[in-house]
Every structure is written in structure tokens, then in C-alpha cells.
Amino acid sequence: MSNKSTLKMTGTLLLASTMILSACNNGNSNQTVKANTEPAATEGASNAVPAAEKPTGTLKVQLVGDFSLEDKTDPISGKTSKGVKVLKEEFEKQYPDTSVEFVLMGWDNYNEKTQTMLQSGAADVYQVPGITTFVEQGLLEPLQPYIDKDSYDLGKYLNGQVEGWKVMGPDDQEPQIYGLPFIGDARVIVYDRQLFDDWGVDYLSESPTIEEVLDKASKMTGKNPKTGEQNYGLTFKGSDAADSVMNINESLGGQWGTGFLWKDMKLEFNSDTMVQALDLMKDAIKYAPEGVMAGQGAENFLTEKNNIAINLRESPGFINNLANLGLEDRYEAALLFKNQKTGMGGMFAGSPFAIGASSSNKDLAWEWLKFSGSEFFQQYMWEEQRSQSMPVIKAAENWSSVQEIRQMDTIVKQMGQLWTPRYPYRSGQPRYILSENVERVLLGELSSADALKKAQEEATKWLAGQQ
């Protein structure tokens, strides 16, 4: 294969990896989901609904991402994944006299489209990674009454998965449950064991500190002692640099701020630990390819031709890339940096399902939310939609298909230690203000202290304008 062709394929694979929650190709996902012979009562007995009491009617479910109703074949791997009709058929079997209709859409302007759908009552169940905005407007149904009514067991979900999606409505005094997780996601540190071996450097520990990463990255930047090729100690995605800085800040004992609603929010963008964290990122960039802030230089990461030892933030879809290229044993995962007191660190991510306040069939919509937490549903997502979903239930830890992928142990652990509730400042302009100023520091335009002071002032002013 020519270099040009190789680079083209690599770019495609990396795109699929980094868009774990976006439109992307299905990877290692042609295994067969348990057929419709799967026991219908995948919920605990206490959650089972007597047949005579089961709601009926039509249920409209909105899904965002690379979903299709029918089976489809991945153009890269050649593997075929089953469409979401599998979910429709199973739900309709479990709930007679019902009909599921999907509204499938891509990620382009999904928040705006979802807003319109919620206001017009176009669906009953919505996939809402941007849940905060909709709850603030009273567009989603609070779920605690449904949970209490059915004594629904939230303990089935991985640690932090329910808490991560808690948000506050206009009348809430503290974060409440408006959505239940069905797509899991987390970033992890990924490193190339072959380069570590070439340089004679010990592998990263399972939960490294930023100091450990910088120390080892510094030892692997230069001419590879075995191949003679130029190596780099680390890389990261320039547009995500602010999230890495926040993660380092957490490991130093800091936090993003406090509060949840705009009117109560107090940001800590210019704290001492944030300045220290950004200075550490400035150190990190010395070991990265020159074009890292422009998204250049890491095109071969996760391939045979890789020349970068560590990626600070990789989406879990990298396991699909490794499987497609037969490189499962070459790359390893490590946990993001964490606060030593709280044990938490890293941006919470994924997607929950929620019930539209305008739904005309809320009881049936609630049954779908419970269905999405069943082993049948989660196994379907894992086997057929792996490129855009990690499991969110504890039972997945016992699946042989999860256990046989070595890096999944780290990914599941990471999902259980993400910072919750989800950073609320990322739902508005403060997210972009912080990102812009962090990037200016890494481009050499501002000092860390000046940039974060500027970010704090601009973001605080924006918050004041929301009251």
C-alpha cells in the first residue's frame, strides 16, 4: 500500500476513533446479538410489569449518531452490523400492542433539531447528551417519580453513570435525574508499548501522574535508538487541550468551579492549580510533534508506523482500530489523571435517554428507558454499535467479549471515576472561552496566568448576562 493510501486509511480510522459519539463507521461489531430468544424479563423481578398493566401504543424514539434501521456493512472492515430494528423487534415482543418508530439523525446541529422536536412533541424518547439546556427550559420529564414507582434499581449502572447526567431544572434545589445512561464514553491515556521497549522505558502505571507522563515522554523524544526514526514523547488533540488542562487541574486538587445553574455558577478558571496545570501542558507540548495544535503529526498513532509514545486523550473507539489492524497487543491504556482525595478525574461523556415533557405516551417512554438498561439492549450496543458506544451497566464486566479485550478493563474503570455531575460550564460559552485562551497559551501568545485571568473575567461576565 502506498504511503498516500496508508495515510488516507489512517486518517479515516482516527476519525472513527475520535468520534466515538459521532457519526462513524462500525468496527469490530459483526458478532451476533443474542437473538430474540433472550429472556424478556432482563430487568430485576421487582421491575417487571404485569402484562395486563403494560402500556401500549406508538413510541417514537430519537437517536443521534451513526444509527440505521437496517443492517449495514462497514466499508473499512467489511463487517456487517445489525440495525436498530433489532431493538424495535425485541421491545415490541416484550410489550404487545406497541409500535416503535425511530427518528434517526446525525450529529450536525443535533441540539437545534432536538430543541425543535421537543417543543413540537415530535418524539417521546430523546437521546440528549446536551441534557442541561433542555432541562433548564422544562422540556424534559423528571424521572424520580417513575424510578420510585417501579423501585427501579439504579445500582445496575456502572459507578457514576447516573450521577453524571444529573441536572437541575428551573425549580430544582439540587441536581436531579432527568436522563438514564445508555451510551457510555470516556477518554483514556493510550501508549505504544513497542516504543517504550525500543527506548527501554518502563510502561506507564495504571493511574499515572502528569509528572510520570512528562518524565517518560521526555525520555522518548528524539531519535529512536533501534530504528533511528524521529520519535515524539506524546501527543494530544489541540482543540481538546482545555479538557486536558482541567484534568491535570483536578489531579492537583483543583476543580472547575461550583454551582450548576448559570445564576449560581462560580468558575475557578484562574485558580493557582489551573495556572500550574496549564504550565504543565506548556511543558508537555515540548515533547509533541510541531503541528500538534493544528491536529498534525499524529496521523500514524494506532498504526504500525507510529512514532509517538503517548496520547493524552484517546476515545475508547481505539480498540476497534487496533482490532482492524491486528495491533491489540502493541497499544495499552492507562487512566486519566485523578484527584487523589475524591478519586475522580476527567470529563464525563456519553449519552442518556430522556422523556420529552411533550410526550403523549410517557409511561411507554419510561418502559423504553428501562429497556435501554437491560442486558439485551446493552449487548446489542456493544456488539453492533461498538464504534459509538461503551456499556453502561455493571453486568458488562462479566461478558466474555468484554473481558477478552485487555484495554476494556481500563476503559470501564475510567468510566467509573469521571467527574460528576458533568462539567456544567461546558453547556455554554465558558467552555469556548476557556478553550480559546488555553490554545493561545500553547501557541505562545499569552502566559498561563494572563490567559486564565482573561478567561475567568470573560466567562464570569457571560454568566452575569444569563441572570
C-alpha positions in Angstrom: 0.0 0.0 0.0 1.4 3.4 -0.9 2.2 6.0 1.8 -0.6 8.2 0.4 -3.1 5.4 0.7 -1.9 4.4 4.1 -2.3 8.0 5.4 -5.7 8.2 3.9 -6.8 5.0 5.6 -5.2 6.1 8.9 -7.0 9.4 8.8 -10.2 7.6 8.3 -9.5 5.2 11.2 -8.6 8.0 13.6 -11.7 9.9 12.6 -13.7 6.9 13.6 -11.9 6.6 16.9 -12.2 10.3 17.9 -15.9 10.4 17.0 -17.0 7.7 19.4 -20.2 9.5 19.9 -20.5 10.8 16.4 -21.2 9.5 13.0 -18.6 6.9 12.3 -18.0 3.6 10.9 -18.8 0.4 12.7 -15.7 -1.6 13.5 -15.4 -4.9 15.3 -19.1 -5.4 15.5 -20.3 -8.3 13.5 -20.9 -10.6 16.3 -24.5 -11.7 16.7 -26.5 -10.2 19.5 -28.5 -12.8 21.4 -31.4 -13.4 19.3 -34.9 -12.6 20.2 -34.9 -15.7 22.4 -33.2 -13.5 25.0 -35.4 -13.7 28.1 -37.8 -10.8 28.0 -37.5 -10.0 31.8 -34.0 -8.7 31.6 -34.9 -6.3 34.5 -35.0 -7.4 38.0 -38.1 -9.1 39.1 -39.1 -6.0 41.1 -39.2 -4.0 37.9 -41.2 -6.5 35.9 -44.5 -5.0 34.7 -47.5 -7.4 34.7 -48.7 -8.0 31.1 -52.2 -6.6 31.8 -50.6 -3.3 33.1 -48.1 -2.8 30.3 -48.7 0.5 28.4 -49.5 0.2 24.7 -49.5 2.4 21.6 -46.9 4.0 19.4 -43.5 5.1 20.8 -41.3 7.5 18.9 -37.6 7.3 19.7 -35.0 9.8 18.6 -31.4 8.5 18.1 -28.4 10.7 17.2 -25.3 9.3 15.6 -24.4 6.7 13.0 -27.5 4.5 13.5 -29.5 2.8 10.8 -32.7 0.8 10.9 -31.4 -1.9 8.6 -28.2 -3.9 8.7 -25.1 -2.2 7.1 -21.6 -3.2 6.2 -18.5 -1.2 7.3 -16.6 -0.1 4.2 -13.2 -0.5 6.0 -13.5 -3.7 7.9 -16.1 -5.3 5.7 -18.1 -6.4 8.7 -21.8 -6.2 8.9 -23.7 -4.8 11.9 -27.3 -5.2 12.7 -29.6 -2.2 12.5 -31.7 -0.8 15.4 -34.6 -2.8 14.1 -33.3 -5.5 16.5 -34.3 -3.2 19.4 -37.6 -2.4 17.8 -38.5 -6.1 17.4 -37.4 -7.0 20.9 -39.3 -4.2 22.6 -42.5 -4.9 20.6 -42.2 -8.5 21.6 -41.9 -7.6 25.3 -44.7 -5.0 25.1 -47.5 -6.4 22.9 -49.7 -3.9 21.1 -46.9 -1.4 20.8 -45.1 0.0 17.8 -41.6 1.6 17.9 -40.8 4.3 15.3 -37.2 5.7 15.2 -36.2 9.2 14.3 -32.6 8.8 13.2 -30.3 11.9 12.8 -26.7 12.7 12.5 -24.7 15.0 14.8 -25.0 18.1 12.7 -27.0 20.7 14.6 -28.5 17.9 16.7 -29.1 20.3 19.6 -31.1 22.7 17.5 -33.1 19.8 15.9 -33.7 18.2 19.3 -35.0 21.5 20.6 -37.5 21.8 17.8 -38.6 18.3 18.2 -39.1 18.7 22.0 -41.1 21.9 21.5 -43.4 20.3 18.9 -43.7 16.9 20.6 -42.2 15.1 17.6 -41.0 12.1 19.7 -41.4 10.5 23.1 -37.8 9.4 23.9 -34.8 11.6 23.1 -31.0 11.0 23.1 -29.8 14.1 24.9 -26.1 14.5 25.5 -26.9 18.2 25.8 -29.4 17.5 28.5 -28.7 20.5 30.7 -30.0 23.0 28.2 -33.3 21.2 27.7 -33.9 20.6 31.4 -33.4 24.3 32.1 -36.2 25.0 29.8 -38.5 22.5 31.4 -38.6 20.4 28.2 -37.8 17.0 29.8 -39.6 14.9 32.3 -38.2 14.4 35.8 -37.6 10.6 36.3 -37.5 10.2 40.0 -41.3 9.6 40.3 -41.0 6.8 37.7 -38.0 5.3 39.5 -39.8 5.3 42.8 -43.0 3.9 41.3 -41.2 0.8 39.9 -38.4 0.7 42.6 -36.1 0.7 39.6 -32.6 -0.5 40.5 -30.1 2.2 39.6 -27.4 0.1 41.2 -27.2 -1.9 37.9 -25.3 1.0 36.2 -21.6 1.5 36.4 -20.5 3.8 39.2 -21.1 7.5 38.3 -23.1 6.8 35.2 -26.4 8.0 36.7 -24.8 10.8 38.7 -23.0 12.1 35.6 -26.3 13.0 33.9 -28.0 14.7 36.9 -29.0 18.2 36.1 -31.2 21.0 37.5 -34.5 22.2 36.3 -35.7 25.8 36.9 -37.4 24.7 40.2 -34.9 22.2 41.5 -32.8 22.9 44.5 -30.1 20.3 43.6 -29.3 18.1 40.6 -32.0 15.6 39.8 -32.4 12.6 37.4 -33.8 13.6 34.0 -32.0 11.0 31.9 -30.7 7.5 32.2 -27.4 6.5 30.5 -27.4 4.2 27.5 -24.2 5.1 25.7 -21.0 5.1 27.7 -17.9 7.0 26.9 -14.6 8.1 28.4 -11.2 9.3 27.3 -8.1 7.3 28.4 -4.4 7.7 28.0 -3.1 5.3 25.3 0.5 4.4 24.8 2.6 2.4 22.3 4.4 -0.4 24.2 6.7 -1.1 21.3 8.2 2.4 21.5 8.6 2.1 25.3 10.5 -1.2 24.7 12.7 0.5 22.0 13.7 3.2 24.4 14.0 0.9 27.5 11.4 2.9 29.4 9.0 1.3 31.9 5.4 1.2 30.8 3.0 3.8 32.3 1.5 2.8 35.6 -2.3 2.1 35.5 -3.0 5.5 37.0 -0.1 7.8 36.2 0.5 11.3 37.4 1.2 14.1 34.9 4.8 14.1 36.3 5.2 10.5 35.4 3.9 11.1 31.9 6.2 14.1 31.3 9.2 12.3 32.6 8.7 9.3 30.3 7.7 11.4 27.4 10.9 13.4 27.7 13.0 10.1 27.5 11.3 9.1 24.3 11.6 12.3 22.3 14.4 12.2 19.8 16.0 9.6 17.5 14.7 6.1 18.3 17.7 4.0 19.4 16.6 1.0 17.4 15.0 2.4 14.3 16.8 5.7 14.0 13.5 7.4 13.3 12.3 10.6 14.9 10.1 9.8 17.9 7.9 12.1 20.0 7.0 11.5 23.6 3.4 12.5 23.5 0.5 14.0 21.6 -2.9 15.4 22.2 -5.7 17.0 20.3 -5.2 20.7 20.3 -8.9 21.5 20.4 -9.3 19.3 23.5 -6.3 20.9 25.3 -8.6 22.7 27.7 -10.1 19.4 28.9 -6.6 18.0 29.5 -5.7 21.1 31.4 -8.8 20.8 33.5 -8.0 17.1 34.1 -4.5 18.0 35.3 -6.0 20.7 37.5 -8.2 18.0 39.1 -5.1 15.9 39.8 -3.5 18.9 41.5 -6.5 19.2 43.9 -8.4 21.8 41.9 -11.9 21.8 40.3 -13.7 23.6 37.5 -15.8 25.7 40.0 -19.1 25.3 41.9 -22.8 25.6 41.3 -24.9 24.2 38.5 -27.4 26.8 37.1 -25.9 29.8 35.4 -27.1 32.1 38.1 -25.3 30.1 40.9 -22.2 29.1 39.0 -18.8 30.2 40.3 -15.9 29.4 38.0 -12.3 28.7 39.1 -10.6 29.1 35.8 -7.7 31.2 37.2 -7.0 29.3 40.4 -3.4 28.5 41.3 -3.9 24.9 40.3 -5.3 25.8 36.9 -2.3 28.1 36.3 0.0 25.2 37.4 -1.9 22.8 35.1 -1.6 25.0 32.1 2.1 25.5 32.7 2.5 21.7 32.8 0.7 21.5 29.4 3.2 24.0 28.1 5.9 21.6 29.2 4.1 18.7 27.5 4.0 20.4 24.1 7.8 20.3 24.0 7.5 16.5 23.5 4.8 16.7 20.9 5.1 17.0 17.1 5.4 20.6 15.9 1.9 20.7 14.3 0.1 19.2 17.3 -2.1 22.3 17.9 -3.2 22.1 14.2 -4.0 18.4 14.5 -0.9 17.4 12.6 1.9 14.9 13.3 -0.1 12.1 15.0 -1.6 10.6 11.8 0.2 7.3 12.4 -0.8 6.8 16.0 -2.5 3.4 16.4 -0.8 2.1 13.3 2.3 0.1 12.6 4.1 3.2 11.5 3.5 5.1 14.7 6.3 7.3 16.1 4.6 8.8 19.2 4.8 7.1 22.6 1.8 8.5 24.5 -1.6 10.0 23.5 -3.0 12.0 26.5 -6.7 11.6 25.5 -8.0 8.8 23.3 -11.6 7.8 22.8 -12.5 4.2 23.5 -13.1 3.5 19.8 -9.3 2.9 19.5 -10.0 -0.7 20.4 -11.8 -1.1 17.1 -8.8 0.4 15.2 -6.5 -2.0 16.9 -8.7 -4.9 16.1 -9.0 -3.9 12.5 -5.2 -3.7 12.2 -4.3 -6.6 14.4 -2.4 -4.4 16.9 -4.2 -5.3 20.1 -1.0 -6.3 21.9 1.0 -3.3 20.9 -1.0 -0.5 22.5 -2.1 -0.2 26.1 -4.4 2.1 28.0 -4.0 4.0 31.3 -6.4 6.0 33.4 -6.7 9.8 33.1 -5.3 11.9 35.9 -7.4 12.0 39.1 -7.8 13.9 42.2 -6.2 11.9 45.0 -8.9 12.9 47.6 -12.0 12.3 45.5 -10.7 9.6 43.2 -12.4 11.4 40.3 -10.9 12.9 37.2 -11.8 13.5 33.5 -14.7 14.9 31.7 -17.9 12.8 31.9 -19.3 11.9 28.5 -21.7 9.6 26.7 -25.4 9.9 26.0 -28.6 9.4 28.1 -32.2 8.8 27.1 -34.8 11.2 28.4 -38.6 11.6 28.2 -40.0 14.7 26.5 -42.3 16.7 28.6 -44.5 17.0 25.5 -44.7 13.2 25.1 -48.2 11.8 24.8 -47.1 8.3 26.0 -44.8 8.9 28.9 -45.5 5.6 30.6 -44.4 3.7 27.5 -41.4 6.0 27.1 -40.4 5.1 30.7 -40.5 1.4 29.7 -38.1 2.2 26.9 -35.7 3.8 29.3 -35.7 0.7 31.5 -35.3 -1.4 28.3 -32.2 0.6 27.4 -30.6 -0.5 30.7 -31.3 -4.2 30.1 -28.5 -6.7 29.1 -30.3 -7.3 25.8 -30.1 -3.6 24.8 -26.6 -3.1 26.2 -25.3 -6.2 24.5 -26.7 -5.0 21.2 -25.0 -1.7 21.6 -21.7 -3.4 22.5 -21.8 -6.0 19.7 -23.3 -4.0 16.9 -22.6 -0.3 17.7 -19.2 -0.6 19.4 -17.7 2.3 17.5 -20.2 4.7 19.1 -21.0 3.1 22.5 -19.4 1.5 25.5 -21.6 -0.5 28.0 -23.0 1.4 31.0 -24.1 -1.5 33.2 -22.1 -3.5 35.7 -23.1 -6.8 34.1 -21.0 -6.0 31.1 -17.9 -6.6 33.2 -18.7 -10.3 33.2 -19.3 -10.6 29.4 -16.5 -12.7 27.8 -16.5 -10.4 24.8 -15.5 -7.5 27.2 -13.1 -9.5 29.2 -11.1 -10.7 26.2 -10.2 -7.1 25.2 -7.4 -6.2 27.7 -7.8 -2.5 27.4 -11.5 -2.7 28.3 -10.6 -3.1 32.0 -9.1 0.3 32.0 -11.9 1.9 29.9 -14.6 0.6 32.3 -12.5 1.7 35.4 -12.2 5.2 33.8 -16.0 5.4 33.2 -16.4 4.8 36.9 -14.1 7.7 38.0 -15.2 10.5 35.8 -16.0 13.8 37.4 -19.7 14.0 38.1 -22.1 15.7 37.6 -20.9 16.5 34.1 -19.0 19.9 33.9 -21.9 22.3 33.6 -19.8 25.1 32.3 -19.4 23.1 29.0 -23.0 23.7 28.2 -22.4 27.3 27.4 -19.9 30.0 26.3 -17.4 29.5 29.2 -16.4 26.2 27.5 -15.3 28.1 24.4 -13.8 31.0 26.3 -11.5 28.6 28.3 -10.6 26.6 25.2 -9.6 29.7 23.2 -7.4 31.1 26.0 -5.7 27.7 26.7 -4.9 27.4 23.0 -3.4 30.9 22.9 -1.0 29.9 25.7 0.0 26.7 23.9 0.6 28.7 20.8 2.9 31.1 22.7 0.7 34.1 22.6 -0.1 34.6 26.3 1.3 33.5 29.6 -0.8 31.0 31.6 -1.6 33.5 34.3 -2.7 36.2 31.9 -4.8 33.8 29.7 -6.6 32.2 32.6 -7.3 35.6 34.2 -8.8 36.7 30.9 -10.8 33.5 30.6 -12.1 34.0 34.2 -13.2 37.6 33.5 -14.9 36.9 30.2 -16.7 33.8 31.4 -17.9 35.4 34.6 -19.2 38.4 32.5 -21.0 35.9 30.3 -22.6 34.2 33.3 -23.7 37.6 34.7 -25.5 38.1 31.4 -27.6 35.0 31.8 -29.2 36.1 35.1 
